[in-house]
Amino acid sequence: MLAVTYSDLGQFDDAMGAFRESLHLEPHSALAYGDLVDSYLALNHLKEARAMIEEVHAKGLDSSFLRLNVYKLHFLENAAPGMAHPVASEPLEVEHDLLEFEARTAAYFGGIRSPREFSRRAVTSAEQGEEREVASAYEAEAALRESLFGNGAEAREQAKAALGRLKGRDVEYLAGLALATAGDAMNAQAQVDDLETRFREDTLVRFIYLPTIRAQLALNARNPAKAIQVLQCAAPYERADMHTVYLRGQAYLVSNSGGEAALEFQKVLDHRGLIVNLPIGVLAHLGLARAYASQRDIPKARAAYQDFLSVWKDADPDIPILKQAKAEYARLQ
């Protein structure tokens, strides 16, 4: 539990030490192995993660969490679309997680229709397993994905559905951030107020969830200085949720501080084991391109745009942020 707490706070080096001690005390625990693999991945130690997984399999051990980390490693090693896992062969407690991972992967490569279908199936699977809060979290995550891609109406609809199902702490955060990103300040602020009231002493809420939503609301109000200021308290915990780093990059962009923005977006790209297949992992390439363009560093801007457009070469063409990126890139030619 100490290691889990370290992980929740983004302190993965400390978590790894505690997980190793846990495994020493219980050397045949598949869960402990899965936790240790997760720490290796978070720190970008892919070779060590692969060796650990092979050791677990050699011992004939298995756990649902380990299977999810095998998926993460496979993505990080290959990073290719169409890497579908045979979800139908998995037990119910694993199925919905893998379906949501498939939604993330499809979205990472610029899909919007297939991620919607994967998320719908993940929600159904979680409900069948009587995990209502998990189902709500999947809907809230889908809402955030839609908002990041520029689909505001879909984001607001999904966020409303998530909050109407079961309003837990993480659901409120994801839905609130989705609403804020989609420009729905009133309903996003309602989630901020509720989180602040219900989880007043919660460390993640105080230092990550609330500052992140508030920073997005400040950006909506064209106040990047306030966004940067409210995110200061999240800095010690930013590896727990790299959205804080991504948003800080966006705030620097709006304030015409291209150099600082580039550093934040590069930080996102440098933490692949934390990001895995979340949308900000690919959108950071676009942020980096915009940062370089704002500095009139055209060669670097073109290269970063090309990196983004290469990953999204087979993307659904009607995604708003893709249209914007193509137009911006064309203006650099």
Secondary structure in CASP SS format (residue, H / E / C, confidence):
PFRMAT SS
TARGET T0000
AUTHOR 0000-0000-0000
METHOD secondary structure of the structure
MODEL  1
M C 1.00
L H 1.00
A H 1.00
V H 1.00
T H 1.00
Y H 1.00
S H 1.00
D H 1.00
L C 1.00
G C 1.00
Q C 1.00
F H 1.00
D H 1.00
D H 1.00
A H 1.00
M H 1.00
G H 1.00
A H 1.00
F H 1.00
R H 1.00
E H 1.00
S H 1.00
L H 1.00
H H 1.00
L H 1.00
E C 1.00
P C 1.00
H C 1.00
S C 1.00
A H 1.00
L H 1.00
A H 1.00
Y H 1.00
G H 1.00
D H 1.00
L H 1.00
V H 1.00
D H 1.00
S H 1.00
Y H 1.00
L H 1.00
A H 1.00
L C 1.00
N C 1.00
H C 1.00
L H 1.00
K H 1.00
E H 1.00
A H 1.00
R H 1.00
A H 1.00
M H 1.00
I H 1.00
E H 1.00
E H 1.00
V H 1.00
H H 1.00
A H 1.00
K C 1.00
G C 1.00
L C 1.00
D C 1.00
S C 1.00
S H 1.00
F H 1.00
L H 1.00
R H 1.00
L H 1.00
N H 1.00
V H 1.00
Y H 1.00
K H 1.00
L H 1.00
H H 1.00
F H 1.00
L H 1.00
E H 1.00
N H 1.00
A C 1.00
A C 1.00
P C 1.00
G C 1.00
M C 1.00
A C 1.00
H C 1.00
P C 1.00
V H 1.00
A H 1.00
S H 1.00
E C 1.00
P C 1.00
L H 1.00
E H 1.00
V H 1.00
E H 1.00
H H 1.00
D H 1.00
L H 1.00
L H 1.00
E H 1.00
F H 1.00
E H 1.00
A H 1.00
R H 1.00
T H 1.00
A H 1.00
A H 1.00
Y H 1.00
F C 1.00
G C 1.00
G C 1.00
I C 1.00
R H 1.00
S H 1.00
P H 1.00
R H 1.00
E H 1.00
F H 1.00
S H 1.00
R H 1.00
R H 1.00
A H 1.00
V H 1.00
T H 1.00
S H 1.00
A H 1.00
E H 1.00
Q H 1.00
G C 1.00
E C 1.00
E C 1.00
R H 1.00
E H 1.00
V H 1.00
A H 1.00
S H 1.00
A H 1.00
Y H 1.00
E H 1.00
A H 1.00
E H 1.00
A H 1.00
A H 1.00
L H 1.00
R H 1.00
E H 1.00
S H 1.00
L H 1.00
F C 1.00
G C 1.00
N C 1.00
G H 1.00
A H 1.00
E H 1.00
A H 1.00
R H 1.00
E H 1.00
Q H 1.00
A H 1.00
K H 1.00
A H 1.00
A H 1.00
L H 1.00
G H 1.00
R H 1.00
L C 1.00
K C 1.00
G C 1.00
R H 1.00
D H 1.00
V H 1.00
E H 1.00
Y H 1.00
L H 1.00
A H 1.00
G H 1.00
L H 1.00
A H 1.00
L H 1.00
A H 1.00
T H 1.00
A C 1.00
G C 1.00
D C 1.00
A H 1.00
M H 1.00
N H 1.00
A H 1.00
Q H 1.00
A H 1.00
Q H 1.00
V H 1.00
D H 1.00
D H 1.00
L H 1.00
E H 1.00
T H 1.00
R H 1.00
F C 1.00
R C 1.00
E C 1.00
D C 1.00
T H 1.00
L H 1.00
V H 1.00
R H 1.00
F H 1.00
I H 1.00
Y H 1.00
L H 1.00
P H 1.00
T H 1.00
I H 1.00
R H 1.00
A H 1.00
Q H 1.00
L H 1.00
A H 1.00
L H 1.00
N H 1.00
A C 1.00
R C 1.00
N C 1.00
P H 1.00
A H 1.00
K H 1.00
A H 1.00
I H 1.00
Q H 1.00
V H 1.00
L C 1.00
Q H 1.00
C H 1.00
A H 1.00
A H 1.00
P H 1.00
Y H 1.00
E H 1.00
R H 1.00
A H 1.00
D C 1.00
M C 1.00
H H 1.00
T H 1.00
V H 1.00
Y H 1.00
L H 1.00
R H 1.00
G H 1.00
Q H 1.00
A H 1.00
Y H 1.00
L H 1.00
V H 1.00
S C 1.00
N C 1.00
S C 1.00
G H 1.00
G H 1.00
E H 1.00
A H 1.00
A H 1.00
L H 1.00
E H 1.00
F H 1.00
Q H 1.00
K H 1.00
V H 1.00
L H 1.00
D H 1.00
H C 1.00
R H 1.00
G H 1.00
L H 1.00
I H 1.00
V C 1.00
N C 1.00
L C 1.00
P C 1.00
I H 1.00
G H 1.00
V H 1.00
L H 1.00
A H 1.00
H H 1.00
L H 1.00
G H 1.00
L H 1.00
A H 1.00
R H 1.00
A H 1.00
Y H 1.00
A H 1.00
S H 1.00
Q C 1.00
R C 1.00
D C 1.00
I H 1.00
P H 1.00
K H 1.00
A H 1.00
R H 1.00
A H 1.00
A H 1.00
Y H 1.00
Q H 1.00
D H 1.00
F H 1.00
L H 1.00
S H 1.00
V H 1.00
W C 1.00
K C 1.00
D C 1.00
A C 1.00
D C 1.00
P C 1.00
D C 1.00
I C 1.00
P H 1.00
I H 1.00
L H 1.00
K H 1.00
Q H 1.00
A H 1.00
K H 1.00
A H 1.00
E H 1.00
Y H 1.00
A H 1.00
R H 1.00
L C 1.00
Q C 1.00
END
